[in-house]
Structures are given as C-alpha cells and as structure tokens.
C-alpha cells in the first residue's frame, strides 16, 4: 500500500492535525521533506513553463529529479515538484517510514482519526484519474484546515488504493483501520465492497464519495452514500415536479433522432398518467419548422394561455439542447403573435452548457434538476476557489462536478459531523450546520437496517430577471 507523498506539503500546513504516513514509498533522501506535488508532463511543456506554474525554479526541480540532467522532458514523465520557498516550512522526520507533526489542541478536544482511501494511481500513467482524485483530496484538505480553525482536531491517514484488491486486503489485515473514527473511500466497486464489509464488522462510519451501484452496500448501516444513484435523484425530482407543477401544461419535446429517452422523462410521463394529468408530445423538427415561420397554429394549439406551459426535452444531449433553446427563443421573440407564458425544464448536464447560453437560458425561463450546483458568483464559491488557487497555485478543473469542491463539501460535512456528535453521528447526520459550495446533503434510509443515502436535489432556475436561483426541494 503506497501513501500519498504527492501533496504532503499541504497536509503539513495543517497545524492542529496529526498526519502519519507509514510504509512510505522509497524516495531519495534529499527529497523526503521537499515534495509538494507530482506533475505529469504534457506534450510540448518546457521545464521553465512547469517551474513557473508551481512558483519554483527549474534548478529546484532538477535537484529533486536528477535524471533530468541527462534526459529530456517527455509526455507522461512524472516530476517531483518542490515546495515553493514562499510556503516551505521546516519538517522534522526521524525516518522515511513515518512523518509526524505535533498536535495543537485544547485538552477538551477529541482527536478524530480519519482514513482517506483513494486510487491516486502513483505507480502508473493515468492522468485523468490522478487529476480527479488529487483535486478531490486537495479540496478535502481545505476542509480539514477550515475545521481546524474552528477548534476541531484530526489525525488524517491517507492511502493510495491503486486498482487491485490486494493492496486493500493488506491494509485491512494490517489493522491500520481498526481504530478509525471514520473512513472516506473508495472509488472502485470491489474496494467499496471490501470497505463496506470492514465498516460493518467494526462499526465504523464509511463515507462513499462517488456513485455506488452495488445494492448490497445500500444495506450496510454504517455506509453514508454521498452521491446516490440517479434513480433516487430522479424519483425525488419527479415527485417534486408533480407537486409544484400539477396545474401546468406539460409539453414533451422528442428528438426523433434519439432512440432512447432519459429516465427522468420516462418516469415523469408515468407519474403524470398516474396523477391523471394530461400532457402533449411534439417533435423537434416540427418546433424548428414553426420557429422558421412555417405556421404556428400547431404550437399555439398545444399551448394554453391561462397557465404555465413547460417544454421538457426527452433527451439531455447537447445537440438537442442546442436545437430547442434557440428555437424557443425565436418563438418567444419573433414568431408567436401572442406569447403564452412558458418555461423550459431539463437536466443536470445543462449547467455545463450554460456558460455559452446564459442570455437565452434567462430569457426562456429555464429550469433543471440537479444534485450538484455551483453559482460561481456566490461568496462561498468565490472563497473556496480563491483558497484553492492560493494553496495549490492552480485553479480547479472546469468539469461537472468540480472535484475540489466535492472533496471540500464531503470532507467538511462528515468530519464536522463525527467531531461534533461522535457516536451519535447517525441520528444527527442531517443537523450539521453547513453552507455548501456545490453539494447538498439530506440523508434518508430505505429501512432501519440500511445505509444513509443522500437524496438532496435542487431545481435551478435561470429567471428572466437575470437571476440564478437554487431551489432547495427539502425546504
């Protein structure tokens, strides 16, 4: 089992936490206390460019990577990056096997021992996975630092699980996890099953940060599934949609070029029928034809002026989005002589498309359901992104969801929960005071013997008043 030296400098910055790293990978002596990160060389990158990115000098990088004196940079090469001199702290270390920092705490503060088990993939070339896991962990460390400033203390143990089950078997057999107060991980289904079985045997809370598809894990009482299967999210979204829009005129827009429709659209249709609510179906070609001025009688007959008309595409693909959004905009602006009130309702993926379509989304009065959302202009989002850039000299990757924010939200929520409530965490899991940057939390159980499933869902509204409103469906 290899441990994460990649960002050990960030762990060391957490005064108030005890960080222990055992069974360390072999590192040359001159590097033991100087590593801040590992950089995977991309195509056409120069040593000067890499050094500038991390606020260090090319000479300092060469000192940690002696092979560079004789070799040229190649794509996929792993470089040890030194701690920037502006952030470097004195690190005392007895052996390569263990790194310890003194714990600064009040006598009344319990130190929470937490294990983080993720596939950092340090022994292979897997840049996409490495980037996601490292960014998640970096966000997690920011949460630890924030909680430390609030008076909490933690003993964080971090493990690279790799891909195989053997490494996790050795870790569990070695007893390193036996006295943990909480465990975070993992990613792969086989690892999730191993950890769930261990957590159940030892009665230790297990936080699963990523999507879990194995139903048996949902029956583990100690499991907290932070990113539930979409079926749970869709069920709640459909239920709330029917509750909010029971009097609306619902118009499904089917892309005749798409064979399968989204589960949300399918389940919504079924629920509408059971609730004796009528709906209409049209195809995208007829909608675009009418927007082009080829007669609007059909669309006018589908819409009702006395109520809200809601257009719902049955596909979430960007091609469908890019057809329907501008078409409705043209209908609203130019084509219909009288404009009934209408809105567009869709899918979580739409937040990815929003950057290039904000104006139209506002004007068409757009909604979508999602379990993740970040409004980048809100103070909490600005704050976490600013702190992340300050700590790590780079910005979070622009993906959905943002893994740095995911790590921060999950780390902060559960570490605060176990530090505040201890063995009473389960019954207080929905009482944690927290302002999320991206994720929300609301935990339910299928039965008294099952795990805790996060079913938090939002409706996000891009309103004609040029406002972005996140509607919490649990309030």
C-alpha positions as a printed Julia matrix, in Angstrom:
475×3 Matrix{Float64}:
   0.0    0.0     0.0
   1.58   3.24   -1.11
   0.78   6.54    0.55
   0.33   9.96   -0.88
   3.54  12.0    -0.93
   2.12  13.94   -3.85
   0.66  16.68   -1.71
   2.25  16.0     1.66
   3.26  19.64    1.94
  -0.4   20.57    2.03
  -1.0   18.09    4.86
   1.92  19.51    6.8
   0.45  23.01    6.58
  -2.47  21.82    8.7
  -1.15  22.82   12.13
  -3.58  21.28   14.56
  -3.72  17.92   12.76
  -1.54  14.89   13.29
  -0.57  13.31    9.98
   1.09   9.9     9.9
   2.36   8.22    6.77
   3.52   4.61    7.16
   5.02   2.15    4.67
   6.22   5.09    2.59
   7.34   4.64   -0.97
  11.1    4.85   -1.47
  12.2    8.42   -2.06
  15.79   9.71   -2.3
  16.95  11.24    0.97
  17.31  14.74   -0.4
  13.63  14.69   -1.41
  12.0   13.47    1.78
  10.83  16.82    3.1
  10.69  18.85   -0.1
   7.9   17.35   -2.24
   4.81  19.49   -2.8
   3.33  17.7    -5.8
   3.91  15.29   -8.67
   3.49  16.75  -12.14
   2.65  14.62  -15.18
   4.41  16.18  -18.17
   2.12  17.13  -21.03
   3.02  17.46  -24.67
   5.22  20.48  -25.56
   5.73  21.52  -21.91
   9.09  23.05  -21.05
  10.89  22.89  -17.72
  10.59  26.67  -17.44
   6.83  26.55  -18.01
   6.37  23.83  -15.38
   8.52  25.71  -12.87
   6.53  28.91  -13.41
   3.27  27.03  -12.86
   4.37  25.93   -9.38
   6.23  29.14   -8.42
   9.62  27.38   -8.22
  12.81  27.5   -10.3
  13.95  24.99  -12.94
  17.07  24.37  -10.83
  14.94  23.33   -7.84
  13.0   20.85   -9.99
  16.24  19.36  -11.35
  17.56  18.94   -7.78
  14.56  16.7    -6.97
  14.73  14.95  -10.34
  18.43  14.21  -11.05
  17.53  12.22  -14.15
  16.64  15.5   -15.88
  20.35  16.29  -16.15
  20.69  13.52  -18.72
  17.15  13.17  -20.11
  14.78  15.41  -22.0
  11.2   16.0   -20.9
   8.78  13.51  -22.39
   5.0   13.31  -22.31
   3.86  11.16  -19.37
   7.07  11.65  -17.35
   6.46  12.14  -13.6
   8.31  15.03  -11.97
   8.6   15.68   -8.25
   7.76  19.34   -7.61
   9.48  21.05   -4.65
   7.69  23.11   -2.05
   7.67  26.75   -3.07
  10.12  28.72   -0.97
   7.3   31.11   -0.05
   5.4   28.24    1.62
   8.18  25.87    2.74
   8.19  25.0     6.41
  10.74  23.13    8.48
   9.82  19.45    8.6
  11.45  17.13   11.13
  11.48  13.48   10.22
  13.1   10.53   12.0
  12.77   8.02    9.16
  11.39   7.71    5.68
   8.77   5.37    7.14
   6.89   7.96    9.16
   6.1   11.68    9.11
   4.61  13.16   12.23
   3.54  16.67   13.19
   2.77  17.83   16.72
  -0.9   18.17   17.53
  -2.05  21.55   18.8
  -5.35  21.18   20.58
  -7.35  22.09   23.63
  -7.44  19.46   26.35
 -11.19  19.03   25.8
 -10.87  18.43   22.06
 -11.02  14.83   20.86
  -8.69  13.99   18.02
 -10.66  12.32   15.23
  -8.77   9.62   13.36
  -9.84   9.55    9.72
  -8.63   7.39    6.84
  -8.82   8.53    3.2
  -8.53   5.68    0.69
  -8.47   6.69   -2.98
  -6.83   5.45   -6.19
  -4.16   8.11   -6.68
  -2.52   5.74   -9.19
   1.03   6.85   -8.43
   2.52   3.72   -9.99
   1.04   4.14  -13.47
   0.19   6.71  -16.13
  -3.46   7.63  -15.6
  -3.55  11.45  -15.74
  -7.32  11.9   -15.84
  -7.93   9.7   -12.79
  -4.96  11.12  -10.92
  -6.14  14.67  -11.53
  -9.65  13.92  -10.26
  -8.5   12.08   -7.14
  -5.79  14.59   -6.25
  -8.16  17.53   -6.75
 -10.76  15.82   -4.56
  -8.14  15.26   -1.85
  -6.85  18.81   -2.08
 -10.39  20.09   -1.51
 -10.68  17.67    1.41
  -7.53  19.17    2.96
  -9.01  22.66    2.7
 -11.97  21.4     4.7
  -9.64  19.97    7.36
  -7.87  23.32    7.6
 -11.19  25.21    7.91
 -12.38  22.89   10.69
  -9.04  23.11   12.46
  -9.54  26.88   12.61
 -12.9   26.23   14.27
 -11.23  24.2    17.03
 -11.51  20.62   15.72
  -8.52  18.27   15.61
  -7.84  15.39   13.24
  -5.37  12.6    12.63
  -5.54  12.05    8.86
  -4.17   8.82    7.3
  -4.09   8.76    3.5
  -3.71   5.66    1.31
  -3.32   5.04   -2.4
  -5.59   2.05   -3.06
  -4.47   1.54   -6.66
  -6.66  -0.69   -8.8
  -6.18  -4.16   -7.33
  -7.88  -5.65   -4.28
  -4.6   -6.98   -2.88
  -3.38  -3.63   -1.58
  -6.63  -3.02    0.29
  -6.55  -6.57    1.65
  -3.1   -5.89    3.12
  -4.18  -2.6     4.62
  -7.22  -4.14    6.32
  -5.27  -7.2     7.5
  -2.56  -4.96    8.96
  -5.01  -3.34   11.36
  -4.33   0.23   10.28
  -8.04   0.99   10.0
  -9.24  -0.78   13.15
  -9.32   2.27   15.42
 -10.52   4.84   12.87
 -13.41   7.11   13.81
 -14.41   7.48   10.14
 -13.25   6.23    6.72
 -13.55   8.02    3.36
 -13.35   5.95    0.18
 -13.11   4.39   -2.22
 -13.86   4.59   -5.96
 -13.97   1.12   -7.49
 -16.86  -1.31   -6.77
 -14.6   -4.08   -5.4
 -12.94  -1.65   -2.99
 -16.32  -0.29   -1.91
 -17.5   -3.8    -1.07
 -14.33  -4.55    0.9
 -14.63  -1.34    2.91
 -18.35  -1.77    3.49
 -17.78  -5.25    4.9
 -14.97  -3.98    7.12
 -17.02  -0.97    8.32
 -19.93  -3.23    9.19
 -17.72  -5.64   11.16
 -16.01  -2.84   13.11
 -18.99  -0.44   13.32
 -17.05   2.45   11.74
 -18.81   5.13    9.63
 -17.87   4.75    5.95
 -18.35   7.72    3.62
 -18.58   6.75   -0.07
 -17.92   9.97   -2.01
 -18.71   8.72   -5.51
 -21.58   6.91   -7.21
 -22.25   3.47   -5.75
 -24.15   0.97   -7.9
 -23.91  -2.13   -5.71
 -27.25  -2.56   -3.94
 -25.72  -4.62   -1.12
 -23.78  -1.56    0.02
 -27.05   0.32    0.4
 -27.95  -2.22    3.1
 -24.79  -1.52    5.14
 -25.93   0.52    8.2
 -22.51   2.2     8.57
 -22.44   3.43    4.95
 -23.09   7.06    4.01
 -23.6    7.31    0.26
 -22.83  10.92   -0.56
 -23.57  10.61   -4.28
 -26.67   8.44   -4.64
 -27.71   6.56   -7.74
 -29.59   8.68  -10.23
 -32.73   6.62   -9.69
 -33.08   8.11   -6.19
 -32.48  11.63   -7.5
 -34.92  11.15  -10.36
 -37.63   9.71   -8.1
 -37.45  12.75   -5.83
 -37.25  15.21   -8.75
 -40.34  13.67  -10.4
 -42.25  13.71   -7.11
 -41.46  17.38   -6.53
 -42.19  18.3   -10.15
 -45.69  16.83   -9.91
 -46.21  18.62   -6.6
 -45.11  22.02   -7.91
 -46.45  21.9   -11.47
 -49.65  19.91  -11.12
 -51.62  22.7   -12.86
 -49.1   23.34  -15.65
 -49.46  22.43  -19.31
 -46.66  19.95  -19.95
 -45.22  19.55  -23.45
 -42.59  16.87  -24.06
 -40.28  17.58  -26.99
 -38.98  14.38  -28.52
 -35.84  14.31  -30.64
 -36.85  11.84  -33.33
 -33.15  11.13  -33.98
 -32.64   9.81  -30.42
 -33.66   6.18  -29.84
 -33.71   6.28  -26.05
 -35.21   8.97  -23.88
 -33.89   9.99  -20.46
 -35.14   8.16  -17.39
 -36.43  11.42  -15.94
 -38.73  11.98  -18.93
 -39.93   8.37  -18.88
 -40.69   8.35  -15.16
 -42.29  11.79  -15.3
 -44.68  10.62  -18.02
 -45.64   7.59  -15.94
 -46.24   9.7   -12.84
 -48.25  12.25  -14.82
 -50.52   9.48  -16.09
 -51.0    8.07  -12.58
 -51.89  11.56  -11.34
 -54.45  11.98  -14.18
 -52.56  14.97  -15.58
 -52.59  15.39  -19.33
 -49.53  16.13  -21.44
 -48.65  16.71  -25.1
 -45.79  15.35  -27.2
 -44.24  17.13  -30.15
 -41.06  16.52  -32.15
 -38.1   18.86  -32.52
 -38.45  19.12  -36.3
 -41.97  20.5   -36.03
 -40.81  23.0   -33.43
 -37.91  24.25  -35.54
 -40.15  24.42  -38.61
 -42.61  26.67  -36.79
 -39.81  28.84  -35.47
 -38.7   29.35  -39.05
 -42.13  30.85  -39.82
 -43.82  27.84  -41.42
 -47.05  28.23  -39.48
 -47.55  28.38  -35.73
 -51.08  27.02  -35.48
 -49.9   23.66  -34.18
 -47.68  25.02  -31.42
 -50.34  27.57  -30.5
 -52.89  24.79  -30.14
 -50.51  22.88  -27.84
 -50.0   25.84  -25.54
 -52.54  27.2   -23.04
 -52.59  30.94  -22.32
 -54.28  30.57  -18.94
 -51.44  28.56  -17.32
 -47.71  27.95  -17.43
 -46.52  25.91  -20.39
 -43.48  23.74  -19.69
 -41.37  22.33  -22.51
 -39.39  19.22  -21.48
 -36.94  17.62  -23.94
 -36.77  13.84  -23.68
 -33.01  13.92  -24.34
 -30.29  15.68  -22.35
 -27.72  15.66  -25.14
 -26.1   18.93  -26.15
 -27.37  18.55  -29.74
 -30.98  18.52  -28.5
 -30.31  21.4   -26.13
 -28.73  23.46  -28.93
 -31.82  22.87  -31.09
 -34.58  23.51  -28.57
 -33.16  26.51  -26.69
 -32.68  28.87  -29.68
 -35.92  27.62  -31.23
 -37.96  28.59  -28.17
 -36.11  31.9   -28.05
 -37.15  32.67  -31.63
 -40.73  31.64  -30.9
 -40.83  33.93  -27.91
 -39.23  36.93  -29.59
 -40.49  36.9   -33.13
 -42.89  34.17  -34.2
 -45.87  33.93  -31.88
 -48.3   36.84  -32.18
 -49.45  36.36  -28.62
 -46.94  34.86  -26.23
 -48.36  32.47  -23.63
 -46.23  32.09  -20.53
 -43.78  29.24  -20.99
 -40.63  27.81  -19.49
 -38.03  25.17  -20.37
 -37.23  22.32  -17.96
 -34.31  19.94  -18.27
 -31.31  18.09  -16.94
 -28.2   18.42  -14.72
 -25.93  18.42  -17.78
 -27.35  21.8   -18.74
 -25.16  23.59  -16.22
 -22.19  22.58  -18.39
 -23.81  24.27  -21.39
 -24.83  27.4   -19.5
 -21.57  29.33  -19.95
 -22.22  29.78  -23.68
 -26.02  30.13  -23.45
 -26.75  32.3   -20.42
 -28.65  35.04  -22.22
 -31.03  32.6   -23.92
 -31.49  30.5   -20.77
 -32.5   33.58  -18.81
 -34.92  34.79  -21.47
 -36.6   31.42  -22.0
 -37.05  30.98  -18.23
 -35.02  27.79  -17.82
 -35.11  25.21  -15.02
 -33.26  21.95  -14.46
 -32.96  19.44  -11.63
 -29.56  18.54  -10.17
 -27.81  17.21   -7.08
 -24.71  19.36   -7.75
 -24.65  23.05   -8.49
 -22.27  25.98   -8.03
 -23.14  29.6    -8.65
 -19.62  30.92   -9.14
 -20.51  34.47   -8.07
 -21.74  33.48   -4.6
 -19.36  34.25   -1.7
 -18.85  30.62   -0.61
 -17.95  29.56   -4.16
 -15.59  32.51   -4.64
 -13.97  31.8    -1.26
 -13.26  28.12   -1.87
 -11.88  28.74   -5.36
  -9.66  31.57   -4.06
  -8.31  29.41   -1.22
  -7.72  26.51   -3.57
  -5.74  28.66   -6.01
  -3.73  30.16   -3.13
  -2.81  26.77   -1.67
  -2.09  24.86   -4.85
  -1.08  27.55   -7.36
  -3.71  26.44   -9.85
  -7.45  26.57  -10.44
  -9.9   23.71  -10.14
 -10.67  21.9   -13.36
 -13.81  23.11  -15.1
 -15.79  19.89  -15.0
 -19.12  18.65  -13.57
 -18.95  18.17  -10.7
 -15.84  20.06   -9.58
 -13.83  17.54   -7.63
 -12.1   20.12   -5.43
 -15.48  21.38   -4.24
 -16.74  17.81   -3.9
 -13.81  16.97   -1.64
 -14.32  20.13    0.4
 -18.07  19.66    0.89
 -17.86  15.98    1.78
 -14.81  16.4     3.98
 -16.2   19.37    5.88
 -19.66  17.89    6.38
 -18.64  14.47    7.67
 -15.57  15.49    9.65
 -17.64  18.12   11.42
 -20.41  15.57   11.99
 -18.16  12.97   13.61
 -16.18  15.59   15.57
 -19.37  17.23   16.88
 -21.6   14.23   17.52
 -19.17  11.3    17.91
 -21.03   8.01   18.31
 -24.31   9.94   17.93
 -23.42  11.0    14.38
 -26.01   8.79   12.69
 -29.03  10.27   14.45
 -27.7   13.81   13.9
 -26.45  13.45   10.34
 -28.98  15.98    8.99
 -28.26  18.52   11.76
 -24.78  19.59   10.63
 -24.57  23.36   10.11
 -23.05  23.84    6.7
 -23.19  26.18    3.68
 -22.27  24.02    0.66
 -20.13  25.21   -2.21
 -21.54  22.62   -4.63
 -23.1   19.59   -2.89
 -26.07  19.49   -0.58
 -26.85  16.8     1.96
 -30.09  15.22    3.1
 -29.8   11.62    4.25
 -32.59   9.06    4.26
 -32.7    5.3     4.81
 -34.68   2.68    2.93
 -35.14   0.77    6.17
 -33.8    0.68    9.74
 -31.01  -1.72    8.74
 -29.89   0.14    5.65
 -27.29   2.75    4.87
 -27.77   6.5     4.67
 -28.5    7.79    1.17
 -28.05  11.41    0.18
 -31.14  12.37   -1.83
 -30.6   16.13   -1.87
 -31.95  17.65   -5.09
 -32.26  21.22   -6.3
 -34.24  22.87   -9.04
 -32.01  25.55  -10.54
 -33.81  28.48  -12.15
 -32.33  30.89  -14.7
 -35.01  33.56  -14.44
 -35.99  36.3   -16.95
 -34.86  38.78  -14.28
 -31.3   37.55  -14.93
 -31.04  35.77  -11.61
 -29.85  32.25  -10.82
 -31.99  30.73   -8.09
 -31.2   27.4    -6.41
 -34.45  25.95   -5.06
 -33.93  23.51   -2.19
 -36.63  20.87   -2.53
 -36.39  19.96    1.15
 -37.44  23.41    2.34
